[in-house]
Amino acid sequence: MFVQQLDTELADLSDIEYRARGVVEKMALALQGSLLVRQGNAAVSDAFCASRLSSHASGLTFGNLPRGLDCAAIIARATPVRP
């Protein structure tokens, strides 16, 4: 869905100079999501896609996550292991 919306944005060249930064931002988000899905941790990629690429994403504020994600796995992944 996100990539389809991006395709639509790229096909519409009217006023592109005013929309260019927003289009490039969406391209960067699509690339980040793609890399995370293909090579990243599943819990992290799910959280990124749900919070940044979903039609239900409520904003781009860091840490603004929808319900139902595996937050415990994300926190465990980021917690340093103590010897």
C-alpha positions in Angstrom: 0.0 0.0 0.0 2.7 2.5 1.0 4.7 1.7 -2.2 1.6 2.1 -4.3 1.0 5.5 -2.8 4.7 6.4 -3.6 4.2 5.2 -7.2 1.3 7.6 -7.5 3.3 10.4 -6.1 6.2 9.8 -8.5 3.8 9.6 -11.5 2.3 13.0 -10.7 4.8 15.6 -11.9 2.5 18.6 -11.2 4.1 20.9 -8.6 6.8 18.3 -8.0 9.2 21.0 -7.0 7.0 21.8 -4.0 6.4 18.1 -3.1 10.0 16.9 -3.7 11.1 16.8 0.0 8.0 14.8 1.0 8.4 12.4 -1.9 12.1 11.8 -1.0 11.1 11.3 2.6 8.6 8.6 1.5 11.3 7.0 -0.7 13.7 6.8 2.3 11.0 5.3 4.5 10.2 2.7 1.8 13.9 1.8 1.5 14.3 1.6 5.3 11.2 -0.7 5.6 12.5 -2.9 2.7 15.9 -3.3 4.3 14.4 -4.1 7.7 12.0 -6.7 6.3 14.6 -8.4 4.3 17.6 -8.3 6.7 16.5 -7.1 10.1 14.9 -8.4 13.2 11.3 -9.4 12.7 10.0 -7.5 15.8 11.9 -4.4 14.8 10.7 -4.5 11.2 7.1 -5.1 12.2 7.3 -2.1 14.5 8.8 0.1 11.9 6.3 -0.8 9.2 3.4 -0.5 11.5 4.5 2.9 12.9 5.9 4.5 9.8 4.3 2.8 6.7 0.9 1.7 7.7 -2.2 3.7 6.7 -3.0 3.7 10.5 0.3 5.3 11.4 -0.5 8.2 13.8 2.6 10.2 13.3 6.4 10.0 13.0 7.2 10.7 16.6 9.9 8.4 17.8 8.5 5.7 20.0 4.9 6.2 18.8 3.9 2.6 18.3 0.6 0.9 17.7 -0.8 -1.8 20.0 0.0 -5.4 19.4 3.7 -5.2 18.6 6.3 -7.4 20.4 7.8 -4.6 22.4 9.4 -7.1 24.9 11.5 -8.6 22.0 12.5 -5.1 20.8 13.6 -4.1 24.4 15.4 -7.4 24.9 17.3 -7.0 21.6 18.4 -3.5 22.7 19.3 -4.4 26.3 23.0 -5.1 26.8 24.0 -8.5 28.0 25.8 -8.3 31.3 28.7 -10.7 31.9 
